[in-house]
Amino acid sequence: MLGATTLTAGFLLAGLPTASADQVRDGQWANQYFNLEKVWSITKGEGVKVAVIDSGVDPNHPDLAGRVLPGYDPSGGGNEVGTSDPHGTGVASLIAGQGHGAGHADGVVGLAPGVKILPIYKMGTGDRDGIPEGIKWAVDNGAKVINISQGGPSTSAKETEAVAYAYEHDVLIVAATGNDGSSVGYPAADPGVLAVGAVSQDLKIWARSNFGQQVLLSAPGARIVSAGGCSGGQYCMGDGTSFAAPYVAATAALVRAKFPKLTAGQVAQRLVKSASQPAGAGKLPDERYGYGVVRPYEALTMDIPAGPAQGPLALPAGVKDGGSSPAASAGATAGGGSSADPGAGSGDPAAVPELKQSSSSTMPLILGGLGGVVVLLVVIIAIVVANGRRRNRAQAVPGQPGGPAPYGAQQGWPPAQQQGAPQYGQQPPPGYPPQPPTSYQNPYQGQ
């Protein structure tokens, strides 16, 4: 699974004789690509809550002090405050890390240090999958973006229902695609989720990034320095789509801070429209890069029409209309802004075309006598048939946007990485097994 142990193929810096604070910040090559000063001249994401469903987040890490809100553990064990497994802390630090020390110049800094993190543990009671419960709790507790750097080869009815719940409440779910170079895992593959692949420092796709038609964006995911207790230190370095997803989630939070009236789908629209297109890509979205590599500054400043409420997101199973929810409809009607209008914006509530019934003024009927009754009946039957065909077209085919879970039996997550946890009856596919996180020497030992 895309769990805390997917800090794969990492690199050690333990051999450096004099590790310094600068090495941590300088090691964050992605921040140089993002050009943080330009991004932060627009917003740091203040006022937005981002839920991190993962292994728990350490609220006492110096780079996350004051950024972590009370969270939720579906198992009731208090594991949302995680210190034993660094994965969740690392993911949170890429979103909301603020560094520490004089001028916050030391340690890890995230892309959106103004946001607050809602930490949610990934497992429920009895070691069952807690992510569906976590999604609903995040929605009910004010999250506007949910990051899930976890995954597996199948979905479940509870998961698809939870994704639909988030969509209908205008919350954007961002998820990692997977790390074994095969098809996109779940929940990234669930309709309604923004699936993210990983690129290396040359902005080429990372070799083990999972791919498929569900991929919408890619982001830095190789040689990523993050906060977390690796090998007794405070920092880790590793590869994986687990690290690409939080960069996209952070960008979404920045956009939600600047354009609060945009729907979740319209936020995704700004992200895909402003992404850097991959060299040599044909028709977009590309199955590896999606629409390209995320560009936060451009997402905040480009003149991009709000578009339909659904944006590029596939319609979740069970949701009948891309803009039917009260939150989505309100956002689409009010508009979400563009670089020309950084506030509310003019909006572009392009809706799904409705069947227009002719009025008596445009199609007069002679209602007198038997002939008129026959004509009226014919018109009524035609309208009923047209409406029925329209409803049939609206029911998506499995495997297509808006359809039911397309990849076979709906099952739970892979087994938890614990002994005596056979509850799901299947083993994770190659590429998902646990691997120990790589240590990044702590230059702040004892501080």
DRENVOMAR-439042 format. One record per residue (C-alpha): chain; x, y, z; residue number from 1. Coordinates in steps of 0.25 Angstrom, whole numbers, plus 5000, padded with zeros to 4 digits. Example, Ala and Ser with C-alpha at 12.3 -4.5 7.8 and 13.67 -1.06 7.14 Angstrom:
residues 2
A|5049|4982|5031|1 .
A|5055|4996|5029|2 .
This chain:
residues 447
A|5000|5000|5000|1 .
A|5004|5014|4999|2 .
A|5006|5015|5014|3 .
A|5017|5021|5023|4 .
A|5027|5011|5018|5 .
A|5027|5015|5003|6 .
A|5039|5024|5005|7 .
A|5046|5015|4995|8 .
A|5059|5016|4988|9 .
A|5064|5027|4997|10 .
A|5077|5034|4999|11 .
A|5086|5035|5011|12 .
A|5092|5048|5015|13 .
A|5098|5041|5028|14 .
A|5112|5041|5022|15 .
A|5113|5056|5022|16 .
A|5123|5060|5032|17 .
A|5117|5074|5036|18 .
A|5102|5073|5033|19 .
A|5096|5087|5035|20 .
A|5082|5094|5035|21 .
A|5085|5099|5021|22 .
A|5085|5084|5016|23 .
A|5071|5082|5020|24 .
A|5065|5094|5013|25 .
A|5075|5093|5001|26 .
A|5071|5079|4999|27 .
A|5057|5083|4997|28 .
A|5059|5085|4982|29 .
A|5044|5085|4979|30 .
A|5043|5098|4986|31 .
A|5052|5104|4977|32 .
A|5044|5099|4965|33 .
A|5031|5105|4972|34 .
A|5038|5119|4974|35 .
A|5032|5120|4988|36 .
A|5035|5135|4989|37 .
A|5026|5138|4977|38 .
A|5015|5128|4982|39 .
A|5015|5134|4996|40 .
A|5014|5148|4990|41 .
A|5000|5144|4986|42 .
A|4996|5135|4998|43 .
A|5001|5125|5008|44 .
A|4988|5118|5009|45 .
A|4983|5125|5022|46 .
A|4969|5120|5027|47 .
A|4969|5107|5019|48 .
A|4969|5093|5026|49 .
A|4975|5082|5020|50 .
A|4973|5068|5025|51 .
A|4984|5058|5024|52 .
A|4979|5043|5025|53 .
A|4992|5035|5028|54 .
A|5000|5029|5039|55 .
A|4998|5041|5048|56 .
A|5005|5054|5050|57 .
A|5014|5059|5060|58 .
A|5009|5072|5065|59 .
A|5022|5074|5073|60 .
A|5032|5074|5062|61 .
A|5038|5088|5062|62 .
A|5035|5090|5047|63 .
A|5020|5088|5050|64 .
A|5018|5095|5063|65 .
A|5005|5102|5063|66 .
A|5000|5096|5049|67 .
A|4994|5083|5054|68 .
A|4979|5084|5059|69 .
A|4972|5073|5068|70 .
A|4970|5061|5059|71 .
A|4963|5048|5058|72 .
A|4966|5033|5060|73 .
A|4955|5024|5055|74 .
A|4961|5013|5063|75 .
A|4960|5021|5076|76 .
A|4974|5019|5079|77 .
A|4979|5033|5078|78 .
A|4988|5030|5067|79 .
A|4985|5042|5059|80 .
A|4997|5048|5068|81 .
A|5007|5040|5061|82 .
A|5022|5039|5065|83 .
A|5026|5024|5062|84 .
A|5023|5025|5047|85 .
A|5029|5037|5040|86 .
A|5021|5036|5028|87 .
A|5009|5045|5032|88 .
A|5018|5055|5038|89 .
A|5026|5056|5025|90 .
A|5013|5058|5017|91 .
A|5008|5069|5026|92 .
A|5021|5076|5026|93 .
A|5021|5077|5011|94 .
A|5008|5084|5012|95 .
A|5009|5093|5024|96 .
A|5023|5092|5029|97 .
A|5028|5106|5034|98 .
A|5043|5103|5038|99 .
A|5048|5108|5051|100 .
A|5059|5116|5057|101 .
A|5062|5130|5054|102 .
A|5053|5135|5042|103 .
A|5049|5121|5041|104 .
A|5061|5118|5032|105 .
A|5064|5104|5038|106 .
A|5057|5091|5035|107 .
A|5046|5087|5025|108 .
A|5037|5098|5019|109 .
A|5024|5094|5012|110 .
A|5017|5100|5000|111 .
A|5005|5105|5008|112 .
A|5010|5109|5022|113 .
A|4998|5117|5025|114 .
A|4989|5105|5025|115 .
A|4985|5097|5037|116 .
A|4986|5081|5037|117 .
A|4975|5072|5042|118 .
A|4982|5059|5045|119 .
A|4974|5046|5043|120 .
A|4979|5032|5045|121 .
A|4977|5022|5034|122 .
A|4972|5010|5041|123 .
A|4959|5007|5049|124 .
A|4955|4998|5060|125 .
A|4960|4984|5058|126 .
A|4970|4988|5048|127 .
A|4960|4991|5037|128 .
A|4961|5002|5027|129 .
A|4958|5015|5034|130 .
A|4960|5024|5022|131 .
A|4945|5025|5018|132 .
A|4942|5029|5032|133 .
A|4953|5039|5032|134 .
A|4948|5045|5019|135 .
A|4934|5048|5025|136 .
A|4940|5053|5038|137 .
A|4949|5062|5030|138 .
A|4938|5068|5022|139 .
A|4929|5070|5035|140 .
A|4941|5077|5042|141 .
A|4943|5087|5032|142 .
A|4954|5082|5023|143 .
A|4954|5088|5009|144 .
A|4965|5079|5003|145 .
A|4968|5064|5007|146 .
A|4981|5058|5004|147 .
A|4982|5043|5004|148 .
A|4996|5037|5001|149 .
A|4991|5023|5003|150 .
A|4986|5013|4994|151 .
A|4983|4999|4990|152 .
A|4978|4991|4978|153 .
A|4963|4991|4980|154 .
A|4952|5000|4985|155 .
A|4940|4998|4994|156 .
A|4926|5002|4995|157 .
A|4929|5010|5007|158 .
A|4940|5017|5000|159 .
A|4933|5021|4988|160 .
A|4921|5026|4997|161 .
A|4931|5034|5005|162 .
A|4937|5040|4992|163 .
A|4923|5044|4987|164 .
A|4921|5050|5001|165 .
A|4933|5059|5000|166 .
A|4929|5063|4986|167 .
A|4915|5067|4989|168 .
A|4920|5075|5001|169 .
A|4930|5083|4992|170 .
A|4943|5076|4998|171 .
A|4954|5073|4988|172 .
A|4961|5059|4990|173 .
A|4976|5058|4985|174 .
A|4982|5044|4985|175 .
A|4995|5038|4981|176 .
A|4995|5028|4969|177 .
A|5004|5017|4974|178 .
A|5019|5013|4973|179 .
A|5020|5000|4966|180 .
A|5019|5006|4951|181 .
A|5006|4999|4949|182 .
A|4991|5004|4948|183 .
A|4986|5015|4958|184 .
A|4983|5010|4971|185 .
A|4971|5014|4980|186 .
A|4966|5023|4985|187 .
A|4973|5031|4974|188 .
A|4966|5023|4964|189 .
A|4952|5026|4970|190 .
A|4944|5035|4961|191 .
A|4944|5049|4968|192 .
A|4958|5048|4973|193 .
A|4969|5056|4967|194 .
A|4980|5046|4965|195 .
A|4995|5050|4965|196 .
A|5007|5044|4959|197 .
A|5022|5047|4963|198 .
A|5033|5054|4955|199 .
A|5048|5054|4957|200 .
A|5057|5067|4958|201 .
A|5058|5067|4943|202 .
A|5043|5068|4943|203 .
A|5042|5055|4936|204 .
A|5032|5044|4941|205 .
A|5038|5036|4952|206 .
A|5040|5022|4947|207 .
A|5031|5015|4957|208 .
A|5020|5025|4957|209 .
A|5007|5018|4954|210 .
A|4999|5022|4942|211 .
A|4986|5022|4935|212 .
A|4974|5030|4930|213 .
A|4971|5035|4944|214 .
A|4984|5043|4946|215 .
A|4981|5057|4945|216 .
A|4994|5064|4950|217 .
A|5008|5061|4954|218 .
A|5017|5067|4964|219 .
A|5031|5066|4970|220 .
A|5033|5052|4977|221 .
A|5047|5048|4976|222 .
A|5058|5051|4986|223 .
A|5048|5059|4995|224 .
A|5053|5064|5008|225 .
A|5042|5064|5019|226 .
A|5040|5065|5034|227 .
A|5039|5052|5042|228 .
A|5046|5043|5052|229 .
A|5055|5035|5043|230 .
A|5067|5027|5049|231 .
A|5066|5035|5062|232 .
A|5067|5048|5054|233 .
A|5057|5059|5050|234 .
A|5057|5058|5035|235 .
A|5055|5048|5024|236 .
A|5058|5047|5009|237 .
A|5051|5038|5000|238 .
A|5044|5035|4987|239 .
A|5029|5033|4983|240 .
A|5016|5038|4979|241 .
A|5013|5039|4994|242 .
A|5021|5052|4993|243 .
A|5016|5057|4980|244 .
A|5001|5057|4985|245 .
A|5003|5067|4997|246 .
A|5009|5077|4987|247 .
A|4997|5077|4979|248 .
A|4988|5077|4992|249 .
A|4996|5089|4996|250 .
A|4994|5096|4983|251 .
A|4979|5093|4984|252 .
A|4979|5100|4998|253 .
A|4986|5112|4992|254 .
A|4975|5113|4981|255 .
A|4964|5111|4991|256 .
A|4970|5122|5000|257 .
A|4970|5132|4988|258 .
A|4958|5128|4981|259 .
A|4948|5123|4992|260 .
A|4936|5123|4983|261 .
A|4942|5113|4974|262 .
A|4936|5099|4975|263 .
A|4945|5087|4977|264 .
A|4944|5083|4963|265 .
A|4947|5098|4958|266 .
A|4960|5098|4967|267 .
A|4964|5085|4960|268 .
A|4961|5092|4947|269 .
A|4971|5104|4951|270 .
A|4981|5093|4955|271 .
A|4981|5086|4941|272 .
A|4979|5098|4933|273 .
A|4992|5104|4939|274 .
A|5001|5092|4939|275 .
A|5013|5091|4931|276 .
A|5010|5082|4919|277 .
A|5020|5070|4918|278 .
A|5029|5070|4906|279 .
A|5025|5061|4895|280 .
A|5012|5058|4901|281 .
A|5000|5056|4891|282 .
A|4986|5057|4895|283 .
A|4984|5062|4909|284 .
A|4982|5057|4920|285 .
A|4995|5048|4918|286 .
A|4994|5035|4925|287 .
A|5006|5037|4933|288 .
A|5007|5052|4935|289 .
A|4992|5056|4934|290 .
A|4991|5070|4929|291 .
A|5006|5073|4934|292 .
A|5014|5077|4946|293 .
A|5006|5086|4956|294 .
A|5010|5100|4956|295 .
A|5005|5108|4968|296 .
A|5008|5122|4964|297 .
A|5002|5120|4951|298 .
A|4990|5114|4957|299 .
A|4988|5126|4966|300 .
A|4990|5136|4955|301 .
A|4986|5131|4941|302 .
A|4973|5137|4936|303 .
A|4965|5124|4935|304 .
A|4950|5123|4934|305 .
A|4944|5116|4946|306 .
A|4936|5107|4937|307 .
A|4926|5096|4941|308 .
A|4925|5092|4955|309 .
A|4930|5078|4953|310 .
A|4943|5083|4946|311 .
A|4952|5071|4941|312 .
A|4948|5062|4952|313 .
A|4940|5049|4948|314 .
A|4927|5049|4954|315 .
A|4927|5040|4967|316 .
A|4918|5028|4967|317 .
A|4904|5031|4972|318 .
A|4905|5046|4969|319 .
A|4895|5049|4958|320 .
A|4899|5063|4954|321 .
A|4912|5070|4954|322 .
A|4907|5083|4960|323 .
A|4895|5078|4967|324 .
A|4900|5079|4982|325 .
A|4897|5092|4989|326 .
A|4911|5095|4991|327 .
A|4915|5093|4977|328 .
A|4904|5100|4971|329 .
A|4906|5112|4980|330 .
A|4921|5113|4976|331 .
A|4918|5111|4961|332 .
A|4907|5122|4961|333 .
A|4916|5132|4969|334 .
A|4928|5129|4961|335 .
A|4942|5127|4966|336 .
A|4951|5138|4960|337 .
A|4962|5139|4951|338 .
A|4975|5147|4951|339 .
A|4967|5159|4946|340 .
A|4958|5158|4958|341 .
A|4966|5152|4970|342 .
A|4953|5153|4979|343 .
A|4940|5147|4975|344 .
A|4942|5147|4960|345 .
A|4931|5147|4950|346 .
A|4930|5132|4949|347 .
A|4926|5123|4938|348 .
A|4914|5114|4942|349 .
A|4914|5106|4930|350 .
A|4904|5095|4933|351 .
A|4900|5082|4927|352 .
A|4890|5085|4916|353 .
A|4876|5083|4920|354 .
A|4865|5077|4911|355 .
A|4858|5089|4906|356 .
A|4843|5087|4905|357 .
A|4836|5096|4894|358 .
A|4826|5105|4900|359 .
A|4812|5108|4894|360 .
A|4817|5121|4889|361 .
A|4828|5114|4880|362 .
A|4820|5102|4876|363 .
A|4805|5105|4876|364 .
A|4795|5093|4878|365 .
A|4781|5093|4873|366 .
A|4774|5087|4885|367 .
A|4760|5086|4880|368 .
A|4754|5073|4875|369 .
A|4760|5059|4874|370 .
A|4772|5063|4865|371 .
A|4777|5073|4875|372 .
A|4776|5063|4886|373 .
A|4784|5053|4878|374 .
A|4795|5063|4875|375 .
A|4796|5067|4890|376 .
A|4798|5052|4893|377 .
A|4808|5051|4883|378 .
A|4816|5063|4888|379 .
A|4815|5058|4903|380 .
A|4820|5044|4899|381 .
A|4832|5050|4891|382 .
A|4836|5058|4903|383 .
A|4835|5046|4912|384 .
A|4843|5037|4903|385 .
A|4854|5048|4901|386 .
A|4855|5050|4916|387 .
A|4856|5035|4918|388 .
A|4868|5035|4908|389 .
A|4874|5046|4915|390 .
A|4874|5039|4928|391 .
A|4880|5026|4922|392 .
A|4891|5034|4916|393 .
A|4894|5040|4929|394 .
A|4896|5027|4935|395 .
A|4911|5025|4933|396 .
A|4917|5012|4928|397 .
A|4926|5005|4938|398 .
A|4940|5009|4936|399 .
A|4936|5023|4930|400 .
A|4935|5036|4938|401 .
A|4923|5036|4947|402 .
A|4921|5021|4946|403 .
A|4921|5010|4957|404 .
A|4934|5005|4962|405 .
A|4940|4999|4949|406 .
A|4950|4989|4954|407 .
A|4944|4977|4959|408 .
A|4939|4973|4973|409 .
A|4938|4984|4983|410 .
A|4948|4980|4994|411 .
A|4955|4987|5006|412 .
A|4969|4991|5007|413 .
A|4981|4982|5007|414 .
A|4985|4976|5020|415 .
A|4990|4985|5031|416 .
A|5005|4984|5033|417 .
A|5003|4976|5046|418 .
A|5003|4962|5050|419 .
A|4990|4955|5051|420 .
A|4983|4964|5041|421 .
A|4977|4955|5031|422 .
A|4964|4963|5030|423 .
A|4964|4966|5016|424 .
A|4967|4953|5010|425 .
A|4978|4958|5000|426 .
A|4992|4962|4999|427 .
A|4997|4975|4993|428 .
A|5002|4975|4979|429 .
A|5017|4976|4976|430 .
A|5023|4990|4979|431 .
A|5014|4992|4991|432 .
A|5021|4984|5002|433 .
A|5027|4991|5014|434 .
A|5041|4997|5012|435 .
A|5048|5004|5023|436 .
A|5049|5019|5022|437 .
A|5062|5025|5019|438 .
A|5069|5033|5029|439 .
A|5073|5048|5027|440 .
A|5083|5052|5037|441 .
A|5077|5061|5047|442 .
A|5085|5074|5048|443 .
A|5077|5079|5060|444 .
A|5080|5067|5069|445 .
A|5078|5072|5083|446 .
A|5072|5085|5080|447 .
